[in-house]
Amino acid sequence: MTAAPARPPASSVNALGISAKQLAQLEDRLRGRKPKSAGSIPANGRSVSSPDVLLGIDPSLRGTGFGVLTRVGGELNSQAHGTIKCPPAWPGSRCLARISEVLREVVRKHSPTVCVVEGLFYAQNMRTALIMGQARGAALSVVAEAGIEIYELAPRRVKQAIVGYGAASKHAVARMIQRQLNLAEQPEPDAADALAVALAYTQSQGRLSVTQLKQI
């Protein structure tokens, strides 16, 4: 059996104008080995992981949507999705407790490795913005306490990625989600939005700018 050629000393490597790491990669290619691929690097310079289980959340006080996607051999499947509904008669504090309770169970059952939440939209009504922020905080606190990475995508970016139009209706998003994930039935609007934000994250990895992808 022919012995592998000895690696040249560091001084020779430097003379070639390449680093020791580049030399090792060259040797691997010559031996027919595939180099190890790094994680996707978005334009903001941070490495974005390729999760096996991804949780999408569309926060709302009366109807928080959630969706869980799993990656199997490069194929994405919907593992679970739904809407955390809170009746109008419930006080806000009870809704926040319910959001936390359900999402904590979702996290416990599916063990997501990354969470993506739909970003806040511009609200002219200050009270509406405050209520949305409370629901968002309840959801994010559950995910954060589990030590899961959390990213944010703007609503228009999500619609653009899924439907191709940043002002698409909820019905259009739900219909496209059903088609792309091969769901037997069209998901409810809030659940569809949660699946959409998760799916948009997977489709946009490696091509996101600072304004498109934000870790929170």
Secondary structure, DSSP 4 states (H G I P E B T S, - for coil): -PPPPPPPPHHHHHHHT--HHHHHHHHHHHTTPPPPPPPB--TTS--B---SEEEEEE--SSEEEEEEEEEETTEEEEEEEEEEE--TTS-HHHHHHHHHHHHHHHHHHH--SEEEEEPPPP-S-HHHHHHHHHHHHHHHHHHHHTT-EEEEE-HHHHHHHHTS-TT--HHHHHHHHHHHTT-SSPPPHHHHHHHHHHHHHHHHTT---TTT-EE-
